[in-house]
Amino acid sequence: MKAIVNTAPNQLELQELPLPQPGPGQVRIRSGACGICATDILMIAGWDRTPFPSIPGHEWAGQVDALGPGVAAELAGRRCVAENVLADGKEVGFEYPGGYGEYFLTEAANLYLLPDDFPFAVAALMEPLAVSVRALKKLRLADAHRALVIGDGPIGLLMLMLLRRAGVAEVTVAGGRAPRLAIAQEAGASQVLNYHTLSGDLADSLLQAAGPAFPLVVEASGSPSAMQASLRLAQNCGQIMVLGDYGTGRADFAWNHLLHHELEIIGSNASAGAWPEAVRLAVEGTLPLERLVTQRLPAARFAEGVELTRARRAEVVKVVLEWE
């Protein structure tokens, strides 16, 4: 089999490796498509969680290729996605090889089956969709007739879609890339704001452009300054959903602001418990997920795909590598 192997910091190689054999309760997946995630870029650069060599790829979709002992025969050949966290707490695409490999192993108990005609490239969005669904489940949407989403990346755009589907009447999206904001408008945003065109303090300029403070603010950009602004963008008793990755950024705000405005700050991480709903929504077809797949490349062009993602180019939302 072929695999895109992370051999050293910021080094990827297409290698020939032995075909893995599934053990009890496992299935072998033949990769159909795998999204390149911002987390992959961190992993490829080198971090403490995974050593070298490793095979990334947690945003995958594929087909059951082989069954281990004790696995139901009817799973053979089925299109699927799966929750990546395995029974030992480690994850496919991180501690275990993922969808950057032509084949890899996962646990049959984690599989979610897809219709035979469901496109792999769209199914590769199931993992970030599950992350967004998990966040949505933590919110009191009955109190949120208006919402502000900060961030025009995949998670921000998915949150927009989910909020609109859940009945939030007005969703403003603030971001910095015009092509992505155009997708947000197509997906139902009532207003889009490019913060590069605004001047002065971020919170002040967004409030001036978007109107009064919001009952719900979703911070999905990962910018510490945007997180700081969220505290002023949320109205009294408002909710702030924190979805970005802030690296080493730290909070610096007056605790009495939180107290006096009775704000609720909610963190949400990963996708546990949200996969059944995410798969149902994707298969239902009411979310325009295909609009987020802006580049589809053969797996052999992985270097180009990684660079497109790393460069954060305006026209790039999600790069997907295809194995077939």
Secondary structure, DSSP 8 states (H G I E B T S, - for coil): -EEEEEEETTEEEEEE-------TTEEEEEEEEEEE-HHHHHHHH--SSS-SSB---SEEEEEEEEE-TT--GGGTT-EEEE--B-TTS-BBTTTB--TTBSEEEEEGGGEEE--TT--HHHHTTHHHHHHHHHHHHTS-GGG-SEEEEE--SHHHHHHHHHHHHTT-SEEEEEES-HHHHHHHHHTT-SEEEEGGG--S-HHHHHHHHH-S-EEEEEE-S--HHHHHHHHHHEEEEEEEEE-S--TT------HHHHHHHT-EEEE--S-TT-HHHHHHHHHHT-S-GGGGEEEEEEGGGHHHHHHHHHHT-TT-SEEEEE--
